[in-house]
Structures are given as structure tokens and as C-alpha cells.
Amino acid sequence: MSGSDIASTVRRVLAQETSADVPIIGTTRLEDDLGLTSLGLTRVFVRLEDETGRELDDAVVLAAELRTVDDLVAAVEGCTAGVRS
């Protein structure tokens, strides 16, 4: 899955998992703009693993400062070692 495909998938999953009425762009803040809680973010992670075929390494995700959509996209892209076949 290419970087642009990952970004599109992240945005689509976020739109489906949140009820926020804001555009989901790179600078959209996960907590402040989309209202994501830690439980909501966990649901997003599970969906992203299923849809991208990547295992989101806990260490990578926890080390990342996930504040914006772009931060989440970068974290998913950084989990290339866990790509499932």
C-alpha cells in the first residue's frame, strides 16, 4: 500500500469512527478537532491494521506524538516491518 493510499485509508477510517463535523486534513487534531479518546484511537488502530494489512507496532505508536492526522499517517507508514502478507 502506497503512502497516498495509507493517508486516504486513515482519513476514511477517521471519518467513519468519529462524528466530528470538520474536514479531515493533515493538520486536523485527533483529540481537539475529532474528539478521539484513547478508546476511540484504539478502535481506529484496529481498523487500520485490518485495512492496511500492517501491524501497528505498539512501541512505534506509543513513541509517536499522535496529535494530528498527519502524525497518525506517519505512524502507520512507519510500521512497515509488520506488513502482513
GIWO-V442533 format. One record per run of one state. SS is the DSSP state (H for helix, E for strand, C for the rest). FROM is the first residue (numbers start at 1). LEN is the number of residues. If there is no record, write none. Layout:
ss=SS from=FROM len=LEN
ss=SS from=FROM len=LEN
This chain:
ss=C from=1 len=2
ss=H from=3 len=15
ss=C from=18 len=11
ss=E from=29 len=1
ss=C from=30 len=8
ss=H from=38 len=15
ss=C from=53 len=1
ss=E from=54 len=1
ss=C from=55 len=3
ss=H from=58 len=6
ss=C from=64 len=4
ss=E from=68 len=1
ss=H from=69 len=9
ss=C from=78 len=2
ss=H from=80 len=3
ss=E from=83 len=1
ss=C from=84 len=2
